[in-house]
Amino acid sequence: MDKFLRIANRIILSSSKWVVLSSTIIFLIFAGTVLPDQARKAEEYSAEIGSPDLSLFYSPTDLYQMAEEYGLSGRQAYIRARFTFDLLFPMIYGAFLLFTSAWSLGRTTDENNHKRLLIFIPVWAVLFDLLENTFAAVVISRYPQPSGIIAVLAPFFTFFKWLFVGGGFALSIALGLRLFWKKFKK
């Protein structure tokens, strides 16, 4: 545990206001420009069946159904998006969540406080997002061939992605409010 606390402390030390500001600006620009275009493209190939990326719960059967409904060109578009846009976006939102949380924790906790380990929540979000992208893309690329355990694990990775993404945003907001309150009380 001490090793992770040391890593958390290093991240917190590297989270200057300029790092936080830069990661926030990059996140907002990406969310405002690239994300809407990707959502439009996903809507084109996913029709009304949806996408594993945007689902909280789905089964392997649902994933195979999506692959069938997408058709060949839709499956190709889905795979291309997972290994271009969806490699970059988790890094961008992950950096934003990591550095905003780290910056707030650095100003509200001391270096021996185990609450600092909370900054790993965004790291888990990115990890599960990348696992989800990889496993879902493998299933969709292999369709109509069954993908066994890969098709079973993809929905679990998606659920945990959303759990940690939601947790990361909640953490960032809560820590920001805590920092604001601490400064307001002074």
Sequence and secondary structure as in RCSB ss.txt:
>XXXX:A:sequence
MDKFLRIANRIILSSSKWVVLSSTIIFLIFAGTVLPDQARKAEEYSAEIGSPDLSLFYSPTDLYQMAEEYGLSGR
QAYIRARFTFDLLFPMIYGAFLLFTSAWSLGRTTDENNHKRLLIFIPVWAVLFDLLENTFAAVVISRYPQPSGII
AVLAPFFTFFKWLFVGGGFALSIALGLRLFWKKFKK
>XXXX:A:secstr
 HHHHHHHHHHHHH  HHHHHHHHHHHHHHHHHHHHHHHHHHHHHHTTT  GGG SS  HHHHHHHHHHHHHHHH
HHHHHHHTTHHHHHHHHHHHHHHHHHHHHHHHHS TT GGGGGGGHHHHHHHHHHHHHHHHHHHHHHTTS  THH
HHHHHHHHHHHHHHHHHHHHHHHHHHHHHHHHHHH 
